[in-house]
Amino acid sequence: MGSFVVEGGHKLSGAIRPQGAKNEALEVISAVLLTDEQVTISNVPEILDVKNLIILLEGMGVKVNRLDKGVYSFKADNIDTEYIASADFVAKCAHLRGSVMVVGPLLARFGRAYFPKPGGDKIGRRRVDTHILGMMKLGAVQDYDSSKKAFYLHVPQGSHLKGCYMLLDEASVTGTANILMASVLAEGETTIYNAACEPYIQQLSGMLVSMGANIEGIGSNMLKIKGVSKLRGTAHKILPDMIEVGSFIGMAALNQSSITIKDVSYENLGIIPEAFRRLGIQLEQRGDDIFVPEQESYVIESFLDGSIMTLADAPWPGLTPDLLSVMLVVATQCKGSVLIHQKMFESRLFFVDKLIDMGAQIILCDPHRAVVIGHDHNYRLRSGKMSSPDIRAGIALLIAAMSAKGTSVISNIDQIDRGYEDIDIRLNALGACITRQ
């Protein structure tokens, strides 16, 4: 396990370009399993989670070629069907959160797939019911294989997945993606109501359509899919990562710095820019770039009735939960108070004790809510030693350390590397002082 040694107090300046979207990458790379023809994907973030998913596909027999930085070709024309049913494969899937996305494609194309409890961030319960119930509605049979400690989904011999109407119990992004990928090769028409409609799902849908799928309602919460017998190859470009964009906005604000974030795909950021403006951060859209000017003070807005501002996550087009950790740490140096309400995961706010040790004024009300009273940059956070518990808390702690007085050490940075590519090198180019050990 590596660590970052961070010397705080350095101003940032210059321009930075976000990597490709991690969440989209896990979906569209898994979708290459739906065809035996070549699929080329560009703007792939070369981060730990994506690299591990690509290694998993190679182990299944997918031919993978790295054509250039962030550009890969995939050809799944010779899948080892015995291996994808092996204990070794299931065990590897259990250690990789992104492995859940291969279940729909494998079930659709080969009629069977194992679904172990996935790995990833320890941020509370992450149910897989939506995935499994959706597959069962399409005609899959679900058993539990105690020897592999995994659910076994399979289509009865001589049968096929069949389209149907389903109302999802939650607008799960990964659940919607998995069911969508299974349904494009199912017989008949499938309707997915209460579907997630994030840009990631829109991008996946667009890629599938370019492969020959028939999908209506893209961008809405009701998707209608008419199954086809075969999909072809395609080329696809991944969107910029909106979570990185938000992280860079937060870094600029907490360090009272001025930076330009290049090529952000502004129309796909949704409410993110406005959420940061509510913390008093000025943002300027310049074409497809975001300019964050240097400010002496960031004043948190109140609601129109004078009550305390609340920032809460919600299904798209609401605020993504992946940015609440960043917004929380930024608020520690703003002027005013804000309630951060993390509805989705009950363990994601438990990193705030580390911020409190650094001098932040935060009241953790319960596992889902924290009140932040900002210092207005009158008191700098103190440096410290800390460990990254998950991807998003890790980047929030890195942002805090960059603004703190003194030198901080952040361990377990594999968690940060899972979601942010070469983050130390890229931030040092802006003026940060981060050493990897």
N, C-alpha and C positions, 0 to 999 in steps of 0.2 A: 504494500500500500504506500503510495507516494504522498508527498505533502507539498503545500505551497507556503513559502515564506514571503510575507507581504509587508512591505514598508509603506505605511500609510501617509497620507497628506500630500500626495503628488497630484497636481492638476492634470486634467486630460485635455487634449486638443487634437484636431485633425479629423479624418474621416474613417469610417469602418463600414464594412459590408456584411450583412447577416448571412449565415450559412443557410443551406436548404433546410426545410422544415423536418424535424425529427419525426413527428407523429405521422406526417404524410409519407415519409420515406418508408416507415415500417409497413404501411398499408400497401403502397404501390409495388414495393419489392416483393411482398408476399403474393401479389396478384400475378406475377410472372408464372406462377405454378398453374394458372388456368389455361395455358396454351403450350403447344409444343414448338411454336415458332419463336423467333428471336425478338426480345423486347429490350430496347435501349432506354436507359433512364439517366438524365443529367441533373446537375445541381444536387447530387447526393451528398449529404453531410457525412464526412468520414469520422464519425464518432463511435464510441465503444459499442453502444447498443446496435447500431446499424452494421458495424463490422461483424459482430457476433451473429446477427441474423444472416448475413451473407455467408459466413462460415457454415451455419446450419444448412442453408440451401445447397452449398457445395457438397456437404456430407450426404444429402439426399440424391445427388446426381445431377444437379443443375450445373450447366457449363457457365462459368462466370469469367468475364474478361474486363479488366480495368483499362479502358481506352484512353483515359486522361484523368486528371484530378477531378473527382466528383462525377465522372462519366463511366457508366458500366453497361455492359450488354449481358443479357441472361438468356439461356435457352434450356428449357425444361423438357427436353424431348426423350430423356432416358432416365426417368425417376426410378430409384431402387425401392420398389414397393415392399420388399421384405424389411428393409432398413427402417422405413417410416412406421413400421409396427414393432420395432425392437425396443427392448428396455433401455438401451444406450441412447436412442433417439429421444425417447420420452423423458429420460433423465436430463438431457441437454435442454429440452424445451422448458423443463421445470425451473431452470435457472435463468431464463430469458423472458422478460415480460412481453417482448415483441413477438414471441413464438405463438401467441394466441391467434395472430393474424393468418397463420398458415392453415388453420383448421378448416375454415370455409372453402378455400381453394382445393385442399386435399379431398375433402368430403365430396365436393361437386365433381371433381375429375376422376377420382379413384374409388369413391364410394365408402371410404372409411378414414377415420382420423382419431388420434388420441388427444385428449385435452387434459393435461396435468394442471395442477394448481400452479399458476405462473409466478415467476420471480419478479424482481424489480424493486421499486421503492417501498420501504416499510412506512407507509403513511396512513395505515388503517385498512379497514375492510375494502376489498376490491372484488365485488361479486362478479361471477361469470354466468349467473342464471340467464341473463338476457341472451347471451350467445347460445347456450345449450337449448333453451326453450325455443328459440327461433329456428335452430336446426331441426328440432323435433317436429315443429309445425310443418316444416318442408318434407317430412317423412322419414327423417333419420331415427334410428332406434338408439337409445342411450343405456349403456350398461356401465358398471364400475369394475375396473380391473384392479383388484386389491394388490396383486403382485407388482404392478407398475405404479400403483397409487395414482391412478388417472381415470377419468371418464373415457369410455370407448364409444364413439359415435359411428354408426355404420348404416348403410342402406341395405335392406333385405335383398337377398340374392334374387336376381331377375327383375328387380324393381329399380326405380329412379327417383331422385328428388322431384317433388311435384309442387308447383306454385300454389300459393294460398294467400288469404288475407291474414295479417297479424297486426295487433296493436301492442307495441313494445311497452313493457312496464316502466322503462326509463329511457330517456333519449341518449343512450350510451353511444359514444363515438366509435369505440372499437367494436361494440356489439352490432351497430348498424353496418359498419364496414364488413364484418365477418359474414353477416347474413346476406348482405348485398352480393358479395363475391360468390356465395353458395348459390344464390337464386339466379344468377345470370345464365347458368347451365341447367337449371331445373326445367321440367316440362310445364308448359302453361304460363299463367300470369301470377306474379307475386305482388302484393301490395304491402308495403312496410309503412305503417302509420306511427306517428310519434318518433319518426326517424331523426337522428342527429343531422344537422345541416351545416356543420362547420365547413370552412373552406377545404379542409382535408378531405371530407366526404365528397364535396363537389369536384375536387381534383381527381379522386379515385374514380368517381362516376364518369368524368370526362375521358379518362384513360380507358376505362372499360368500353365506353361507346366507340372510341377510336379502334378498339380491338374487335368490334362487331356486336357488342351487347346492345340491347334495346331497353333504355331506361328513360322514363319520363318523371318530371317533377324535381329535377336536380336543383338544389338550393332551397327546397321547401321541406316540410316535415312529413310529406307523404310521397314516397317513391313507388312507382309502378314499373315492374320489370317483366318483360316478355322473354322467356327463356329461349336461348338458341342452342344449337347442337355443338357448335365449335367456335372458338375465338381465334383470331389471328394475332400476329405480332404487331408492334407499334413502337413509336418513340414518344417519350414523355419527359417534361421538365418539372421539377419539384419547385413549389413556391418558396420564397424566403421565409425563414422561421419567425413567426410573430412573437414568440417568447423571447428570442434573442433581441428582437427590436425593442421590446419592452424592457429587457434587462439593460440594454445600452442607454435607454432614456433614464432609467434609474441611476445608473453609474454616473452619468453626467450631472444629474441633480444633486446627488449626495456629495459629490466632490466639487460642487459649484463650478462646473466646467462647461465649456462650449464645444460640442462635437457635431458632425454631420453623419447621419446614418444613411447609407446609399442604397438605392434600389430595394425599397421595402415592400413593394406591391401594396401601396397605401389603401387601395379599395378593398383589400382583404384583411385589413387590421380591425375592422368593426369598431367597437366602442373603446378600444385600448387607448388611442390618443386622448379621447375625452376624459377617461378615467384618470390619466396622469395630470390633465389640466385641473381636475378637481383637487389635486394636491398642491396646486399653485404653480405647476411647471409649465412654462411657456413653450409651445412647439410651433414650428413653422413648416408647412408643407411646401417644398420647393420641387415641383415636378413630381417625381417618384421618390424623392429624398425627404428626410426629416432633419431639420436643423434645430438643435437644442441650444439656445443661447445661455451664456453665463448669467446667473442671477445672485444677488446678495441674500435674498430671502424668498422662501416659498410659503405662501399663506394658504392653508387648507380652507376650502370653501365650507360653508354651512348650508343646510337645506334652507329653502325659502322661508320656512317658519322659524328659523333660528336654531333648529335642533342639530345635534352633532352629525357630521357627515358619516355615512356608512358606505363602505366598499364591500360588495359581496359578489361571489361567483354565481353564475347562472348559465343554463344552456345557451348556446349561440342563438341569437346575436348578443347575448349577455356577456359579461366579463369572464374570461377563462380563469379557472382556478390556478393554473400554472403560474400566474403572475402575482398572486396575492402575497406571496412571500417577499418578492421584490418590492412591492408597494409598501408593505409593512416596514421594511428596513429604511426605505426612503423617508417615510413619515416620521421616523425618529428625529430627523433634523429639520423638519418643516415647522412652521409656526401654526399652532392650533392642535386640535385633537381629532382623531378619526377612529371609528370602530371598524375593524377588519373582521368580516364574517365569512369564514371558510366553511361552506355548507357541505361540501362533497366528502372530504376526508377528515376523520376525527383525530388524526395524529400529525397533521401537517404543520400545526402551529407550535409543536412542542420544542422547536428550536429556539423559541424566543427567550428561554432562560439564558442562552449564550449571549444574546443581545443585552439582556438585563445585566449580566456580569460585565459587559462592556460599558455600562452606564446609561443604557437606554431606559426611558420611562415607559414601561409597558405593564398593563394589568391583564393577565390571562384570566378571562372570566370563566371559561370552560374549554373543553377540547376544540370548540369551533369558533370562539370569539375572543378577540383581544382588543383592548383600548390602548391606543398609542398617544402619548402626550409629547409633542415635538419640542426639541431643544432650540429650534430656530438658529442652529449653528452657533449658539452661545457657548455650548459645551461640546467638545469633540468626544466621540466615543473613545474608550480606552482599548489598547491592543490586548490580545489574549491568545490563549491556545484553545483550539476548538476542533471538533470533528464534524465532517459533512454527513448528515444523516440521510439525505436524499438529493436528487438533482437540483430541485428548485431551492430548497433550504441552503444547499451548498453554494449556489451562485449568490444568494442573498447574503450569506456570511462573507463571501469574497468581496462583495460590494461594501459591506460594513468595514471589513479590514482595510480596504483601500482608502477609506476616509478617516480611519482611526489614528490616534496619536501613538506613535511607536511602531514596533514590528510585531505582527501576528503570525501564528503558525496554524494552518488548516490542514488536518490530516484526513485520510480516507478520501482523497480527491478523485479516486476512480469514479465516485458518484458524480462528480462534476463532469469528468471526461465522458461519461455516458451520454451527456446531452449537449456539451459545448466543445467544439473542435478547436484545438490549439488555443484555448482561451488566454493562457498566459502570454503567448507570443503576440497575439493580436492586440491585447490590452497594453502590453509594454510598448507596442508601436505607437500608442496614443499618449504615452508618458507615464504609465503605471510602473511600479517597481515590484514585480512578482518573480520569484525564483522557484523553480520546480526542483524538489529533492527526492 
